[in-house]
Amino acid sequence: MSKVLVCVAWPYANGTIHLGHMAGSIIPQDIFSRYNRLLGNEVMMVGGSDQHGTPITVSAEKEGVTPEEIANRYHEINKKAIEDMGIEYSLFTKTHTDNHFETVQDVFLTLLKNGYLTTHENDQYYCPQCAKFLPDRYVEGVCPECGAQKVRGDQCDACGKTFETGDLKDAYCVHCHSSPEIRPTEHYFLRLGALNDELLKYLEGKEWWRPNVRSFTTNWLKDGLQDRAITRDMEWGVPIPMDG
């Protein structure tokens, strides 16, 4: 008997889940879990609601309620929908819990201690009228690649292009629709580039991976991983366990 851990993608708790969620990231994992249970394996299928991030705060501000109210409302709605579909999670939890906070903060401090986090300034959209920075979904505009309208600040869903601050054409604040400024702000970054060579070595001998997945991953790593910001200029989320 083997022990099998099945990790299911966590949908944002800013609205009801739809058939795309079920077909793409829940039903296949449930089938795989059931299959392994039939084989006699010990299976743990885990997932839950992603209750943090800009999708939740944007929805909350539009409704005039707190982010926690939005997050808990849709967590319960989606949890019931999943149960009604007969999906068998071992654990369906959520991110706005003491346990999640403690775990994330412990990982943060471990990464910091081992030299995998760094701080530096980067440019972000800032709305003078609303007096706040505008992370990803707080700013929309026109995709510079394909011309799609109402594209969010970090990625175009139409063509898949990802953006840096300033790439969007005709950018505007989603709340007041005024044109944002670009200002520097300091964040913690995960030093993904420091892991590049180690990950390339890990890929060696992975002939059992699907060829397209292995090729995509290899090319991505050969292009070089870029450091990624892991903090945001917002209050909703896991507090950074640092002074200041």
C-alpha positions in Angstrom: 0.0 0.0 0.0 1.2 3.5 -0.9 0.5 6.9 0.6 -0.9 9.3 -2.0 -1.2 13.0 -1.5 -3.6 14.8 -4.0 -3.3 18.6 -3.9 -6.2 20.4 -5.6 -6.0 24.0 -6.9 -7.6 26.5 -4.6 -10.3 28.7 -6.2 -10.6 32.3 -5.1 -13.5 32.9 -2.7 -14.8 36.0 -4.6 -17.6 34.3 -6.4 -19.3 30.9 -7.0 -17.3 28.2 -8.7 -18.4 27.1 -12.2 -18.2 24.1 -14.5 -14.7 25.1 -15.6 -13.5 24.8 -12.0 -15.1 21.4 -11.6 -14.0 20.0 -14.9 -10.5 21.4 -14.8 -9.3 21.1 -11.3 -11.7 19.2 -9.1 -13.4 16.2 -10.8 -10.1 14.8 -12.4 -8.5 14.8 -9.0 -11.5 13.2 -7.4 -11.4 10.4 -10.0 -7.7 9.9 -9.4 -8.2 9.8 -5.6 -11.1 7.2 -5.9 -9.0 5.1 -8.3 -6.1 5.0 -5.8 -8.5 4.1 -2.9 -9.8 1.2 -5.0 -6.2 0.0 -5.3 -6.0 0.0 -1.5 -3.7 3.1 -1.3 -4.0 5.5 1.6 -5.2 8.8 -0.1 -5.3 12.3 1.3 -7.0 14.8 -1.1 -6.7 18.4 0.2 -7.7 21.8 -1.0 -9.8 24.7 0.0 -10.7 28.4 -0.7 -8.1 31.0 -1.5 -9.5 33.8 0.6 -6.7 36.4 0.1 -5.6 38.5 -2.8 -7.0 41.3 -4.9 -10.0 39.3 -6.3 -11.5 39.2 -2.8 -10.8 42.9 -1.9 -12.0 44.2 -5.2 -15.3 42.3 -4.8 -15.6 43.5 -1.2 -15.1 47.1 -2.1 -17.7 46.9 -4.9 -20.3 45.5 -2.4 -19.3 47.8 0.4 -18.5 44.9 2.8 -15.3 43.6 4.4 -13.0 41.2 2.6 -13.6 38.6 5.3 -17.4 38.7 4.7 -16.9 38.0 1.0 -14.3 35.3 1.6 -16.4 33.4 4.2 -19.7 33.8 2.2 -18.3 32.2 -1.0 -16.2 29.6 1.0 -19.5 28.2 2.4 -21.3 28.5 -0.9 -18.6 26.7 -2.8 -18.0 24.1 -0.1 -21.7 23.1 -0.3 -21.6 23.0 -4.1 -18.6 20.6 -4.0 -20.2 18.4 -1.4 -23.5 18.3 -3.5 -21.4 17.1 -6.4 -20.3 14.2 -4.3 -16.6 15.2 -4.3 -14.7 13.4 -1.5 -12.1 15.8 0.0 -10.1 14.6 3.0 -9.7 18.2 3.9 -11.4 21.3 2.4 -10.2 24.3 4.3 -9.5 28.0 3.8 -6.5 30.4 3.9 -7.9 32.9 6.5 -7.1 30.6 9.5 -4.6 30.8 12.4 -3.0 27.6 11.2 -2.5 29.0 7.6 -1.1 32.3 9.0 1.4 30.5 11.2 2.5 28.1 8.5 3.0 30.8 5.9 4.9 33.0 8.3 7.1 30.1 9.3 8.0 29.4 5.6 8.7 33.2 5.1 11.1 33.3 8.0 12.8 30.1 6.9 13.3 31.4 3.4 14.6 34.7 4.8 17.1 32.9 7.1 18.4 30.8 4.3 18.9 33.7 2.0 16.1 33.1 -0.5 14.3 36.4 0.1 15.5 39.8 -0.7 14.0 43.3 -0.7 14.2 45.9 -3.4 12.2 48.7 -4.9 10.0 48.2 -8.0 7.6 50.4 -9.8 3.8 50.0 -9.1 0.7 51.7 -10.2 -0.5 54.3 -7.7 -3.8 56.2 -7.7 -3.5 59.7 -6.3 -7.3 60.1 -6.1 -7.8 56.9 -4.1 -4.4 57.4 -2.3 -3.3 53.8 -2.6 -1.1 51.5 -4.7 -3.0 49.4 -7.3 -1.8 45.7 -7.3 -2.8 43.6 -10.3 -6.6 43.6 -10.4 -6.9 47.1 -9.1 -5.8 48.5 -12.5 -7.2 47.7 -16.0 -6.4 48.8 -19.5 -5.7 47.7 -23.0 -3.4 44.8 -23.8 -0.3 46.0 -25.7 0.0 42.6 -27.3 -3.4 41.8 -28.7 -5.5 44.9 -28.0 -8.0 43.3 -25.7 -10.0 45.7 -23.5 -10.4 45.8 -19.7 -7.3 43.7 -19.2 -6.1 43.5 -15.6 -2.7 44.9 -14.6 -0.7 41.7 -14.5 -1.9 39.5 -17.3 -4.1 39.3 -20.4 -6.6 36.4 -20.3 -7.2 36.8 -24.0 -3.6 36.1 -25.2 -1.8 35.0 -22.0 0.7 37.9 -22.1 2.0 38.9 -18.6 2.9 42.5 -17.9 5.3 44.6 -15.9 4.1 47.9 -14.4 3.6 50.4 -17.2 3.0 47.9 -20.0 -0.7 48.4 -20.1 -2.1 51.0 -22.6 -4.7 53.5 -21.3 -4.4 52.1 -17.7 -7.0 53.3 -15.2 -8.0 52.6 -11.6 -10.9 50.2 -11.3 -12.5 52.3 -8.6 -12.4 55.9 -9.7 -11.3 55.3 -13.4 -8.6 58.0 -13.2 -5.2 57.5 -14.7 -2.7 56.1 -12.2 0.9 57.3 -11.6 3.9 54.9 -11.4 5.7 55.1 -8.1 8.4 53.0 -6.5 7.6 50.8 -3.5 9.6 48.2 -1.6 8.7 44.5 -1.5 10.1 41.1 -0.5 11.1 39.0 -3.5 11.6 35.2 -3.7 14.9 34.6 -5.4 13.7 32.0 -7.9 16.9 32.6 -10.0 19.0 31.1 -7.2 17.1 27.8 -7.7 17.4 27.7 -11.5 20.4 25.3 -11.8 19.1 23.0 -9.1 15.8 22.7 -10.8 17.4 22.0 -14.2 19.3 19.1 -12.5 16.1 17.9 -11.0 14.6 17.6 -14.5 17.4 15.2 -15.7 16.1 11.7 -16.0 12.4 12.7 -15.8 11.7 10.7 -18.9 8.3 9.5 -17.4 7.0 13.1 -17.6 4.8 13.9 -20.6 7.1 15.2 -23.3 5.3 18.5 -23.8 5.4 19.2 -20.0 9.1 18.3 -19.7 9.9 20.4 -22.8 7.9 23.4 -21.6 9.5 23.3 -18.1 13.0 22.8 -19.5 12.7 25.8 -21.9 11.2 27.9 -19.1 14.2 27.2 -16.8 16.7 27.7 -19.6 15.3 31.1 -20.2 16.1 31.8 -16.5 13.6 32.3 -13.7 13.0 35.8 -12.5 12.7 36.9 -8.9 9.1 37.2 -7.9 7.5 39.7 -5.5 5.6 37.9 -2.7 4.3 40.9 -0.8 1.6 43.5 -1.7 0.7 47.0 -0.6 -2.6 46.0 1.0 -3.9 45.1 4.5 -5.9 41.9 3.7 -3.8 38.8 3.8 -1.1 37.1 5.9 0.8 39.7 7.9 4.5 39.9 7.2 6.3 38.7 10.4 8.7 41.5 10.5 8.9 44.9 12.3 8.2 48.0 10.2 
